[in-house]
Amino acid sequence: MTIESILGAIIIGAVIGALGRLFLPGRQPIGMILTIVVGIVAALIGTFIAQHLGVATTRGIDWIELIMQVVLAVVGVGLVAGIRGRTRV
């Protein structure tokens, strides 16, 4: 792994995580770093699913893959926010 790939994963994770928070209604009690982590995980899982469905190798922007990643980020942010919100007193 190079420093560029790590920085790229962080930037993509931040964007995907932010989109996940944007599309999830209500307030989410999670911080920026946790949002980025959820975004990175969602991006990795979304890419894995897209590759196995054969939609990750299109020319240009892979819209189906991007939609999968954002949907997974919405689910991930919702799960993490639910867990964090339930444990806080």
Rosetta silent file (secondary structure, phi, psi, omega in degrees, C-alpha in Angstrom):
SEQUENCE: MTIESILGAIIIGAVIGALGRLFLPGRQPIGMILTIVVGIVAALIGTFIAQHLGVATTRGIDWIELIMQVVLAVVGVGLVAGIRGRTRV
SCORE:     score description
SCORE:     0.000 S_00000001
   1 L     0.000  133.896  178.171    0.000    0.000    0.000 S_00000001
   2 L   -99.744  166.870  179.201    1.236    3.406   -0.915 S_00000001
   3 H   -64.843  -32.481  178.468    0.548    6.681    0.816 S_00000001
   4 H   -65.689  -41.005 -179.816   -1.509    7.758   -2.211 S_00000001
   5 H   -69.084  -35.015  177.081   -3.826    4.741   -1.929 S_00000001
   6 H   -67.439  -46.014  177.738   -4.290    5.348    1.802 S_00000001
   7 H   -63.737  -38.578  177.091   -5.066    9.035    1.228 S_00000001
   8 H   -62.499  -42.797  178.253   -7.401    8.097   -1.616 S_00000001
   9 H   -63.665  -38.282  179.014   -9.273    5.648    0.610 S_00000001
  10 H   -66.948  -43.671 -179.560   -9.643    8.320    3.302 S_00000001
  11 H   -66.033  -46.585  178.673  -10.938   10.906    0.815 S_00000001
  12 H   -64.139  -40.952  177.340  -13.352    8.477   -0.838 S_00000001
  13 H   -61.785  -38.567  178.349  -14.444    7.229    2.593 S_00000001
  14 H   -65.400  -42.802 -179.407  -15.112   10.797    3.712 S_00000001
  15 H   -67.431  -48.122 -179.541  -17.218   11.518    0.629 S_00000001
  16 H   -63.610  -43.944  178.025  -19.167    8.244    0.787 S_00000001
  17 H   -62.836  -41.203  178.248  -19.666    8.598    4.564 S_00000001
  18 H   -64.891  -40.382  176.304  -20.807   12.208    4.196 S_00000001
  19 H   -64.554  -38.162  176.666  -23.289   11.196    1.498 S_00000001
  20 H   -61.043  -43.126  177.958  -24.527    8.422    3.770 S_00000001
  21 H   -68.272  -35.675 -179.434  -25.136   10.936    6.576 S_00000001
  22 H   -64.305  -42.039 -177.492  -26.758   13.371    4.148 S_00000001
  23 H   -82.610  -11.483  178.248  -29.316   10.833    2.941 S_00000001
  24 L   -89.649  119.138 -177.682  -30.073    9.505    6.438 S_00000001
  25 L   -70.094  152.437  177.696  -32.791   11.618    8.032 S_00000001
  26 L    90.990 -175.952 -179.078  -32.345   12.998   11.531 S_00000001
  27 L   -97.922  135.526  179.073  -29.299   13.688   13.641 S_00000001
  28 L  -110.519  121.273 -177.663  -26.542   11.078   13.906 S_00000001
  29 L   -82.867   53.257  176.863  -24.474   11.110   17.119 S_00000001
  30 L  -127.736  152.287 -177.219  -21.227   10.023   15.456 S_00000001
  31 L   -85.994 -179.721 -177.334  -18.093   12.011   14.740 S_00000001
  32 H   -66.731  -42.063 -178.029  -16.218   12.757   11.573 S_00000001
  33 H   -64.967  -42.218  178.542  -13.625    9.989   11.992 S_00000001
  34 H   -66.509  -35.209  175.725  -16.285    7.339   12.554 S_00000001
  35 H   -63.092  -42.463  178.463  -18.169    8.655    9.515 S_00000001
  36 H   -64.504  -42.362  179.218  -15.006    8.281    7.413 S_00000001
  37 H   -61.953  -44.998  177.563  -14.446    4.739    8.718 S_00000001
  38 H   -61.628  -40.874  178.308  -18.036    3.790    7.866 S_00000001
  39 H   -63.288  -41.490  178.305  -17.562    5.375    4.423 S_00000001
  40 H   -63.639  -46.331  179.534  -14.352    3.427    3.773 S_00000001
  41 H   -62.664  -43.490  179.330  -15.985    0.143    4.790 S_00000001
  42 H   -63.252  -39.814  178.888  -19.069    0.922    2.676 S_00000001
  43 H   -65.172  -42.410  179.467  -16.881    1.786   -0.324 S_00000001
  44 H   -65.321  -46.364 -179.550  -14.902   -1.450   -0.006 S_00000001
  45 H   -66.560  -41.574  178.267  -18.003   -3.635    0.399 S_00000001
  46 H   -61.955  -40.229  177.133  -19.815   -1.795   -2.415 S_00000001
  47 H   -65.614  -42.320  178.468  -16.867   -2.288   -4.760 S_00000001
  48 H   -59.533  -46.624  179.946  -16.667   -5.980   -3.829 S_00000001
  49 H   -64.939  -44.464 -179.484  -20.382   -6.476   -4.552 S_00000001
  50 H   -61.862  -39.605  178.994  -20.197   -4.501   -7.815 S_00000001
  51 H   -65.024  -38.950 -179.585  -17.234   -6.549   -9.023 S_00000001
  52 H   -74.934  -22.095  174.939  -19.066   -9.786   -8.327 S_00000001
  53 H   -88.623  -10.272  177.572  -22.158   -8.520  -10.133 S_00000001
  54 L    82.568   19.868 -179.173  -19.994   -7.406  -13.068 S_00000001
  55 L  -106.268    1.996 -177.124  -20.933   -3.714  -12.925 S_00000001
  56 L   -89.594    0.279 -175.385  -17.624   -2.306  -11.653 S_00000001
  57 L  -114.463   32.869  178.401  -15.882   -2.460  -15.027 S_00000001
  58 L   -86.732  162.916  177.505  -17.876    0.101  -16.982 S_00000001
  59 L   -82.327  144.254  179.148  -16.350    3.096  -18.755 S_00000001
  60 L    82.593 -148.927 -179.024  -16.633    6.456  -17.020 S_00000001
  61 L   -79.340  130.924  178.762  -18.311    6.842  -13.658 S_00000001
  62 L   -86.165   84.844 -174.343  -19.614    3.600  -12.210 S_00000001
  63 H   -63.729  -39.512 -179.459  -23.005    4.915  -11.092 S_00000001
  64 H   -64.440  -43.657  177.881  -24.345    1.536   -9.967 S_00000001
  65 H   -62.630  -43.176  179.500  -21.265    0.934   -7.834 S_00000001
  66 H   -63.030  -41.941  178.048  -21.501    4.452   -6.383 S_00000001
  67 H   -63.258  -42.407  177.208  -25.185    3.978   -5.511 S_00000001
  68 H   -59.410  -44.124 -179.169  -24.360    0.674   -3.799 S_00000001
  69 H   -63.318  -42.890 -179.485  -21.622    2.356   -1.779 S_00000001
  70 H   -68.122  -41.259  177.500  -23.867    5.214   -0.675 S_00000001
  71 H   -61.835  -42.818  177.205  -26.719    2.869    0.271 S_00000001
  72 H   -64.653  -35.435  177.181  -24.286    0.786    2.319 S_00000001
  73 H   -66.769  -39.711  177.053  -22.991    3.988    3.952 S_00000001
  74 H   -60.579  -46.421  178.495  -26.564    5.002    4.869 S_00000001
  75 H   -62.987  -44.968 -179.193  -27.106    1.587    6.450 S_00000001
  76 H   -63.765  -45.224  178.542  -23.721    1.708    8.194 S_00000001
  77 H   -63.123  -41.102  177.711  -24.203    5.221    9.556 S_00000001
  78 H   -61.530  -43.677  178.714  -27.679    4.264   10.743 S_00000001
  79 H   -64.889  -47.194 -178.742  -26.383    1.171   12.526 S_00000001
  80 H   -65.586  -41.803  178.613  -23.458    2.969   14.144 S_00000001
  81 H   -64.012  -39.255  177.530  -25.628    5.937   15.145 S_00000001
  82 H   -64.636  -41.425  178.368  -28.198    3.573   16.639 S_00000001
  83 H   -68.883  -45.563 -179.868  -25.571    1.719   18.633 S_00000001
  84 H   -65.623  -39.480 -179.360  -23.819    4.910   19.762 S_00000001
  85 H   -68.505  -32.519 -178.943  -27.110    6.613   20.635 S_00000001
  86 H   -76.134  -31.701 -177.086  -28.294    3.642   22.665 S_00000001
  87 H   -84.919  -17.918  179.697  -25.078    3.342   24.709 S_00000001
  88 L   -81.589  140.605  179.412  -24.873    7.033   25.616 S_00000001
  89 L  -118.103    0.000    0.000  -26.625    8.160   28.758 S_00000001
